[in-house]
Amino acid sequence: MKRILATTLLLIVACGKQENNQLTEPATHDNTSKISDKSAITEPSTEAFLEIAVLNETEKIKAYLIQTKTQEGNPAEGGTSAEYIVRFNNPSIPELNIGCCEATLINEGDLDNDKKDELSVFSAPMNGCLYSMTTYTLKQGKWKTIIEPFIIPTACEDYSLEQINSLIYKEGEEVYINEPDINDENFTPIKKEIKLN
């Protein structure tokens, strides 16, 4: 009986030490950061730009869409999306951070009667077919949203520059958007008067 008790006690002590050793051994995980072999685009391309007068009615400057971060994997499945800014060839104009996804820049002309152009950004979705349109104005050296973002369903079809240009327009002193009706299977545009922010 003493031998069984002694053997059991030795097994308990041995098991306890083994478990204890497993808990105190240092982990051997590789925690080194992996540097992506993809490089971000940080300088403007002189090939694609939009001319726009955001400082005054006579001085046209160039606006460039710049990718600042590359997409890694699928953002809907835990990856990260690409990021973009709008940069200008005049250093006194601050960059405009537009965040995720490719975009088309549109010169809307002077929507708020301040003798300067407004800039719209037609942004691709992270995933899917719902684009968005946001319009900005430069006030006292800072970018301000002048028309809140609205959604443009495309049914995953190409959206032409003509269609994009028709989304926001001015008639007399009033500003309108052609907002696609998301309850209509054809996304028929609905003309809506907009009050500028």
N, C-alpha and C positions, 0 to 999 in steps of 0.2 A: 504494500500500500504506500509506504514511504517512497519507493522507487517511482511509482506512478505519479505521485504528487510532485516529486522532484523533477521528473521528466516534463510534466505539464508546466511546472513553474519555469523551467528552462526554455520551453517552447514559447511561453508567453513573453518572457524577457527578450528572447531572440527576435520574435515577431515585432515587438515594440521597438527594438533597436533598428530593425530593417525599415519599418515604416518611418521612424524618426530620421534615418539617413536619407530616405527618399524625399522627405519634406525639406531637409536642409541643404541638399546638393544644389549648387547654382544651376540655373536654367541655361541651356545652351542654344537659345534662340538667336537668330541673326536679326538684330534690330537696326542695322545700318540702313540709311535712307538710300533709295534707288534714285539716281538722277536720270530723268527722261532724256532720251536721245533726240526728242523733238525740240525744235527751237521755236520760241514765240516770235511773232512778227512785231517789232517795236518801232520801226521807222516807217514813215509814210511812203507809199508808192506814188511816184509821180505819174503813173499811168492812169489811175482812176481817181477822179476828184469831182466835187460839185462846187460850182462857183455860187457864192451867196454873199449878200451885203448885210452882215449882222451888226456892224459898227455904225454905218450911216448909209444913206441911199446911193452914194456914188462909189464907194470903195468896195469892190468885189474881192473877196478872199477865197482861198481854196479850202474845202473841207474834205478830209480823208477818213475813210473807214479803216480802222487799224485793229487787227486781232492781237490781243495782249496775252492770251492764254489759249493753249491748244486743248482740244477735247481729248479726254482719256476715257475710253470705253463708252458705254451707253449710259447717259445721265439718268435714265429711267430705271436702270438696274444697278445703281450704286456708283457709276462713273461720275466724272465731272464734265461740265459743259465748257465749250469755248467761251471766251469773253472778249468784248469789243469796246472800243472807245471811238469817239469822233475827235480828230486832231485837226488843228488849223495851221495854215502857214504863217499866221500872225501870232507871235508869242504872247501878245497881250490878251488873247482870247483863251479862256480856260478850256481844257479838254472836257468833253461830255461823255460820261460813263454811261453806256447803254446796256451793259451787262451781257447776258446770254444771247448768243446766236447771231447768225449772219443777218444783215439788214440792207435795205435800200434807203438812201438819203434823198429827200425831196425838198427842193426850195419852194416853199408855199407862197412866196411873195410877202407883201406887208398885210398881215391879217388884222393887226390891232392899231393901225393908223399912226405908228410911231416913226415912219419913214425908214424902217429896217425890215429885212426879211425874217420870216420864221422858218424853222427847220423841222421837218417831220421825219420820223424814223419808222419805216415799215419793217418790223422784226419777224424773222422766222421763228417758229416754235422750237422748243427743246426736243419735242417729239410730237408727231401728229400733224394736223393740217390747219390748226387755228393760229393765224398770224395776228399781230397786233400793230396798231398805229398810235404813235404818241407824237405830239407837236410841242416844240420848245421855242422859247424866245430868250434873248440875252438882255437882261436888265441889270444895270449897275454892276456890270462885270461878272454876273452869275447867271447860270442857266436855270430857267424856271419853266415848269410844265404849263403851257397855255391852253392846251386841249388834253383832257384826261385820256388815257389809253382806251381804245375800244378794239373789240375783236373782229377779225375778218376771217370767216371760215372759207376755205378754198376748195374743199372736197378733194384735196391733194392734187388739184390741177394747177398748172402754171398760172400765175397772176401777172398780166402784162403791165408794162410801165404806164400805159394809157389807163388801165383800170386803177392802178395805184394813184395816179395823178387825179383821178376823178373822185377820190374818197373825201377830200377836203377842198372847199372852194368858197369864194366870196361873191355875193351878188349885192351890189350897192355897198351898204355899210354892214350888212349881215353876213355872218359866217355859217356855213352849213357843212354837215358831213353826210355822206351816203353810207349809212350803216347797214350792212347786210342783215336781213331778217333771219335770225337763226331758227325760227319756227317754220320757215318756208324751205322746202327741199331744194329749191333753186337759189336760195339765198338772195332773193330779190332785194335790191337796195331800197332803203327807206330814207327819204330826205328829212333831216332833222336840223333845226336851227340850234346853234351852239352859243352859249355865253362863254366868252373867254375868261380864263382865270386871271 
